[in-house]
Amino acid sequence: MSAYDSLYAATAPRASTPAFDGGRRPIDIPFWACVFATLAFSQFYVMLVMGPGNGGAEPSSSAANPMSAALRLVFFPVYLAVFAVICMRPWRFAKTLARSWLLVALLTVAVCSIVWSLQPGVTQRRLVAIIFTTLAGVLLAERFEWPKTLEVVATCYAVVVAMSFIFGVLMPSYGVMSQDFVGAWRGVYGQKNQLGAAMSLATPTFLACALANPVRRKLWLGFAAAAFALLLLSTSKTALLSCMAGLCFVPIIALCRHNAALGTLAVFAAVSFVTLLGAVLVLAPELVFKLIGRDATLTGRTVIWEAVQRQIDLKPWTGYGYGAVWDDQSGRGPVAWISKEQGFTIFSAHNTVLGLWIELGYFGVAAWLALLGGSWLKGLIRLSTAPAFFFMPFLTVFTLHSLSEADALLQNDLGWVIFSMTATKLAMPWRPERQASDPQA
């Protein structure tokens, strides 16, 4: 049995999951509470409530979408469940949170933005949501060791995968796009790119869970194949490239764990390849765009970025307040001018740095880059550890996706929960795999 398998045996449920163990063992309340929370944050149920829609970008706030007020009620029991589990070990949780001080710093900037927010009421409401969303991720990091944490996330993604196939096969009016990108699958989400992004994260999660969990390895490998199939059915090129880039770390990590010298050579080769790719992108961008089937504007994103930057230049230090930009109905805020330039309503900056900059200013961008860079640095330092099979592919996919979408500090979002968990785990002291962990962890 490997060191990772030994660690898993000390921390994960037995072959019979406690909830279905015929009453012989008590239900693992923290585990299932966290599964419940991650399922809620996945929002796999939203389309059932709101209807299939047209597959385009839609607002998420009550100012522009009356249904969101009802959907917000779903999250109050989730916040209560997260708070209840935190209260089981409050001092240990506080100590863990303090270790992830860069994550706390980013949240602090968001909280301070209520002072200069365009919509203080909206910012205040969304601050409650993003704080509990982030705390859910920190809770996953504090409560469980890596193998069991992966099972929480994988269980959530398994439900999303199963429901996406049900939608696509039995309810195609919901699961398959019928207007833009006709025939592309969107599963339980409103748009094909959302399904692609979710499956690009789910695929390496299932693979890492299979490696960490020998008892249910075949189950998680099956879900990994199903998630990758959904990724292909979504026809999202960005998500597919991000996923493949993340999976490239798997053989590198395996080499690092098998032989340090071979691992070093693999890392050097990977860095050289990325450098070469970057040079080609700078010197011959049209060639890269042709290979990935994109135009030079990245489907209009670069034009949006220029419009967003012009609004940022008006308030570069503070921005316009957390969560207060994209649903502003006053007609005088930055979204009105950006949308006027584009000729249609814009709901996102389509870039994480720009999205944070327009809301939180220089301080928000600095806090985010420090948090992301710090997570990458700690991840590379631990490249030869077993959990690297998860956190390196995840960081790769998340970082690449953040180039074309605003992914940081998204309230009630599963991706941000997982990022908060990963950043917190990497901020915690590393315990060698050979050491047995707390059976209750």
C-alpha positions in Angstrom: 0.0 0.0 0.0 1.3 3.4 -1.0 1.9 6.3 1.5 -1.1 8.1 0.0 -3.3 5.0 0.3 -2.2 4.7 4.0 -3.1 8.3 4.6 -6.5 7.8 2.9 -7.2 4.7 5.0 -6.8 6.8 8.1 -9.0 9.7 7.0 -11.6 8.5 4.5 -14.9 6.6 5.0 -14.7 2.8 4.6 -16.0 1.0 1.6 -19.4 1.5 3.1 -20.2 5.1 3.3 -21.4 6.0 6.9 -24.8 7.3 5.7 -25.6 3.9 4.1 -23.9 1.6 6.6 -27.1 0.0 8.0 -26.8 2.0 11.2 -23.6 0.2 12.3 -21.7 3.5 12.2 -22.8 7.0 13.0 -23.5 9.4 10.1 -20.5 11.6 9.3 -22.4 14.8 9.8 -19.5 17.2 8.8 -18.9 15.3 5.6 -22.5 15.3 4.4 -23.0 18.9 5.5 -20.1 19.9 3.3 -21.5 17.8 0.4 -24.8 19.6 0.9 -23.1 23.0 0.8 -21.0 22.2 -2.3 -24.1 20.9 -4.1 -25.9 24.2 -3.3 -22.9 26.2 -4.5 -22.8 24.2 -7.8 -26.2 25.6 -8.6 -27.2 22.5 -10.6 -30.8 23.2 -9.8 -31.1 26.8 -11.1 -32.3 26.0 -14.6 -35.1 23.8 -13.2 -36.3 26.8 -11.3 -35.8 29.5 -13.9 -36.4 27.5 -17.1 -34.0 26.8 -19.9 -33.7 30.4 -21.2 -31.9 31.2 -24.5 -28.4 30.2 -23.5 -27.0 33.7 -23.6 -25.5 35.8 -20.8 -28.0 36.7 -18.2 -27.8 38.9 -15.1 -27.5 37.3 -11.7 -28.8 40.0 -9.4 -32.3 40.9 -8.3 -32.1 44.3 -9.9 -32.1 42.7 -13.3 -33.5 39.2 -12.6 -36.5 38.9 -10.2 -35.9 35.1 -9.8 -32.6 35.7 -8.1 -34.3 37.0 -5.0 -36.1 33.6 -4.6 -32.9 31.7 -5.4 -31.0 33.6 -2.7 -33.3 31.9 -0.1 -31.7 28.6 -1.1 -28.4 29.7 0.4 -29.5 30.6 3.9 -29.7 27.0 5.0 -26.3 26.5 3.4 -24.8 29.4 5.4 -26.4 28.0 8.5 -24.9 24.5 7.8 -21.4 26.0 7.2 -21.6 28.1 10.4 -22.8 25.0 12.4 -19.9 22.9 11.3 -17.4 25.8 12.0 -18.8 26.0 15.5 -17.9 22.4 16.2 -14.2 23.4 16.2 -14.1 27.2 16.2 -10.6 27.8 17.5 -9.1 25.3 15.1 -11.0 27.0 12.2 -9.8 30.4 13.3 -6.2 29.2 13.4 -6.6 27.8 9.9 -8.2 31.0 8.6 -5.4 33.1 10.0 -2.9 31.0 8.0 -4.6 32.0 4.8 -4.1 35.7 5.5 -3.8 36.6 1.8 -7.3 35.2 1.3 -8.5 37.2 4.3 -6.7 40.3 2.8 -8.7 40.0 -0.4 -12.0 39.7 1.5 -11.0 42.7 3.6 -10.6 44.9 0.5 -14.0 43.7 -0.7 -15.6 44.6 2.7 -13.9 48.0 2.7 -15.4 48.7 -0.8 -18.8 49.3 0.7 -17.5 52.8 1.6 -17.2 53.8 -2.0 -19.7 51.4 -3.6 -22.1 52.6 -6.3 -24.8 50.4 -4.7 -24.0 50.0 -1.0 -27.1 47.9 -0.3 -26.1 45.4 -3.1 -22.5 45.3 -2.0 -23.6 44.7 1.6 -25.8 41.8 0.6 -23.2 40.2 -1.6 -20.5 40.6 1.0 -22.5 38.2 3.2 -22.7 35.8 0.4 -19.0 35.9 -0.6 -17.9 35.7 3.0 -19.8 32.5 3.6 -18.8 31.1 0.2 -15.2 31.6 1.1 -15.6 30.2 4.6 -17.1 27.1 3.1 -13.8 26.6 1.2 -11.7 27.2 4.3 -13.9 24.8 6.2 -13.2 22.0 3.7 -9.5 22.7 4.1 -9.6 22.7 7.9 -12.1 19.9 8.5 -10.7 17.1 6.3 -7.4 15.8 5.1 -6.8 15.9 1.3 -8.3 12.5 0.4 -11.6 13.1 2.2 -11.7 16.7 0.9 -11.5 15.4 -2.6 -14.3 13.0 -1.9 -16.6 15.9 -0.9 -15.9 17.8 -4.1 -16.0 14.7 -6.3 -19.4 13.7 -4.8 -20.7 17.1 -5.7 -19.4 16.9 -9.2 -20.8 13.4 -9.6 -24.3 14.7 -9.0 -23.7 17.5 -11.6 -22.4 15.0 -14.1 -25.3 12.6 -13.6 -27.9 15.5 -13.8 -26.2 16.9 -16.9 -26.6 13.6 -18.8 -30.2 13.4 -17.7 -30.8 16.9 -19.0 -29.0 16.2 -22.2 -30.6 12.9 -23.0 -34.1 13.1 -21.5 -34.6 16.9 -21.4 -32.8 18.2 -24.4 -34.7 21.5 -24.3 -32.8 22.1 -21.0 -29.6 20.2 -21.6 -28.8 21.1 -25.2 -28.5 24.6 -26.7 -31.1 25.4 -29.4 -30.2 28.9 -30.4 -26.6 30.1 -30.4 -24.2 27.1 -30.7 -27.0 24.8 -31.7 -26.4 21.2 -30.6 -23.8 22.0 -28.0 -24.5 20.6 -24.6 -24.9 22.8 -21.6 -26.1 20.2 -19.1 -27.5 21.7 -15.9 -26.1 25.1 -16.7 -27.4 28.0 -18.7 -24.6 28.1 -21.3 -22.2 25.6 -22.9 -19.1 27.5 -21.7 -20.4 27.1 -18.1 -20.6 23.3 -18.5 -17.2 23.2 -20.2 -15.6 25.2 -17.3 -17.2 23.0 -14.7 -16.1 19.8 -16.4 -12.6 21.1 -17.0 -12.4 21.3 -13.2 -14.3 18.1 -12.5 -12.2 15.8 -14.7 -8.9 16.3 -12.8 -10.8 16.3 -9.5 -12.2 12.8 -10.3 -8.8 11.6 -11.4 -7.1 12.9 -8.2 -9.9 11.4 -6.1 -9.4 8.0 -7.8 -5.7 8.1 -7.0 -6.4 9.0 -3.4 -9.2 6.5 -2.9 -8.3 2.9 -3.8 -11.6 1.6 -2.5 -13.7 3.6 -5.0 -11.1 4.1 -7.7 -13.1 2.5 -10.5 -16.1 4.7 -9.6 -14.2 7.9 -9.8 -12.4 6.9 -12.9 -15.8 6.3 -14.5 -16.9 9.7 -13.5 -13.7 11.2 -14.9 -14.5 9.7 -18.3 -18.1 10.9 -18.1 -16.9 14.4 -17.2 -14.5 14.5 -20.1 -17.2 13.3 -22.4 -19.4 16.2 -21.2 -16.5 18.6 -21.8 -16.3 17.4 -25.4 -20.0 17.6 -25.9 -20.0 21.3 -24.7 -17.7 22.1 -27.6 -15.9 24.7 -25.4 -12.4 25.0 -26.8 -11.1 27.2 -24.0 -12.3 24.7 -21.3 -10.8 21.8 -23.3 -7.4 23.5 -23.7 -7.4 24.4 -20.0 -8.2 20.9 -18.9 -5.5 19.4 -21.2 -3.0 21.9 -19.9 -3.9 20.9 -16.3 -3.7 17.2 -17.0 -0.2 17.7 -18.4 1.0 18.1 -14.8 0.0 14.5 -14.0 3.0 12.8 -15.6 5.3 15.6 -14.4 4.1 15.0 -10.8 4.5 11.2 -11.2 8.1 11.7 -12.4 8.9 14.0 -9.5 7.6 11.4 -7.0 9.4 8.6 -8.7 12.8 10.3 -9.4 13.8 13.8 -8.4 16.2 14.2 -11.3 13.7 13.1 -13.9 11.1 15.3 -12.3 13.5 18.3 -12.5 14.1 17.6 -16.2 10.3 17.4 -16.8 9.7 20.7 -15.1 12.5 22.3 -17.1 11.0 20.9 -20.3 7.5 22.2 -19.4 8.8 25.7 -18.6 10.7 25.7 -21.9 7.6 24.7 -23.8 5.5 27.4 -22.1 8.1 30.0 -22.8 8.2 28.9 -26.5 4.4 29.0 -26.7 4.4 32.5 -25.2 7.0 33.7 -27.7 4.9 32.3 -30.6 1.8 34.0 -29.1 3.6 37.3 -29.0 5.4 37.0 -32.4 2.7 35.2 -34.4 -0.6 35.5 -32.5 -2.7 34.9 -35.7 -1.1 31.4 -36.0 -2.2 30.5 -32.4 -5.7 31.9 -32.9 -6.1 29.8 -36.1 -5.0 26.6 -34.3 -7.5 27.1 -31.5 -10.3 28.3 -33.8 -10.5 31.8 -32.4 -10.4 35.2 -33.9 -7.9 37.9 -32.9 -10.5 39.5 -30.6 -11.1 36.3 -28.7 -14.8 36.3 -29.6 -15.1 40.0 -28.9 -13.5 39.9 -25.5 -10.6 42.2 -26.3 -13.1 44.9 -27.4 -14.9 44.5 -24.0 -11.6 44.7 -22.2 -10.7 48.0 -23.8 -14.1 49.4 -22.8 -13.8 48.1 -19.3 -10.3 49.6 -19.0 -11.6 53.0 -19.9 -14.0 52.9 -17.0 -11.3 51.6 -14.7 -9.1 54.6 -15.6 -11.7 56.9 -14.1 -11.3 55.3 -10.6 -8.2 53.1 -10.7 -7.4 53.1 -7.0 -10.8 52.2 -5.5 -13.0 50.9 -8.3 -16.8 51.1 -8.0 -17.5 48.6 -5.1 -17.8 44.9 -4.8 -20.7 43.4 -6.8 -22.0 46.9 -7.6 -21.0 47.2 -11.3 -22.7 44.8 -13.6 -26.3 45.1 -12.5 -26.4 48.9 -12.0 -29.7 50.1 -13.4 -29.1 53.8 -12.9 -27.9 54.3 -16.5 -25.0 56.4 -15.3 -22.6 53.8 -14.0 -19.7 52.1 -15.9 -21.8 49.2 -17.2 -24.1 51.7 -19.0 -21.1 53.2 -20.9 -19.5 49.8 -21.6 -22.7 48.4 -22.9 -23.3 51.5 -25.0 -19.9 51.0 -26.7 -20.6 47.4 -27.4 -24.2 47.8 -28.6 -25.6 45.2 -26.2 -25.7 44.7 -22.4 -22.6 43.4 -20.8 -22.7 41.4 -17.6 -19.0 40.6 -17.0 -15.5 41.9 -17.6 -14.6 38.5 -19.1 -11.2 38.7 -17.3 -10.5 38.2 -13.6 -8.0 41.0 -13.1 -10.2 43.5 -14.9 -13.2 42.3 -13.1 -11.5 42.9 -9.7 -9.9 46.1 -10.8 -13.2 47.8 -11.8 -14.8 46.7 -8.5 -11.9 46.9 -5.9 -9.2 49.0 -7.6 -5.5 48.6 -7.3 -5.7 47.1 -3.8 -8.0 44.3 -4.9 -5.9 43.4 -7.9 -2.7 43.4 -5.7 -4.4 41.2 -3.1 -5.6 38.8 -5.8 -2.3 38.5 -7.6 -0.5 37.9 -4.3 -3.0 35.2 -3.4 -2.8 33.5 -6.8 1.0 33.8 -7.0 1.5 32.6 -3.5 -0.7 29.5 -4.2 1.3 28.7 -7.3 4.6 29.1 -5.5 3.5 26.8 -2.6 2.1 24.3 -5.1 5.3 24.1 -7.0 7.3 23.7 -3.8 5.1 20.7 -3.0 5.1 19.3 -6.6 6.4 15.9 -5.4 3.6 15.3 -2.9 0.5 13.2 -3.6 -2.1 16.0 -3.3 -0.2 17.8 -6.2 -2.2 15.5 -8.5 -5.2 17.7 -7.6 -4.0 21.2 -6.8 -1.6 21.6 -9.7 -4.2 20.7 -12.4 -6.8 22.7 -10.6 -4.6 25.9 -10.4 -3.7 25.5 -14.0 -7.3 25.2 -15.2 -8.5 28.0 -12.8 -5.7 30.4 -13.9 -6.2 29.8 -17.6 -10.0 30.2 -17.3 -9.5 33.4 -15.4 -7.9 35.0 -18.4 -11.2 35.0 -20.3 -13.7 35.0 -17.4 -14.1 36.9 -14.1 -13.7 33.9 -11.7 -12.4 35.5 -8.4 -14.6 36.4 -5.5 -17.8 35.0 -7.1 -20.4 34.6 -4.4 -22.3 31.3 -4.1 -19.9 29.7 -6.7 -18.5 26.2 -6.4 -15.3 27.2 -8.3 -14.5 29.9 -5.7 -15.2 27.4 -2.9 -12.7 25.0 -4.3 -10.1 27.7 -4.9 -10.5 29.0 -1.3 -10.1 25.4 -0.1 -7.0 24.9 -2.2 -5.3 28.2 -1.3 -6.0 27.5 2.4 -4.7 23.9 2.2 -1.5 25.2 0.6 -1.1 27.9 3.3 -1.3 25.2 6.0 1.9 23.5 7.2 2.6 20.3 5.2 2.5 17.1 7.1 4.5 14.2 5.5 2.3 11.6 3.9 3.7 8.8 6.1 2.3 10.5 9.2 -1.1 9.3 10.3 -3.7 12.0 10.6 -6.5 12.8 13.0 -9.2 10.1 12.4 -11.8 12.8 13.0 -10.2 15.2 10.5 
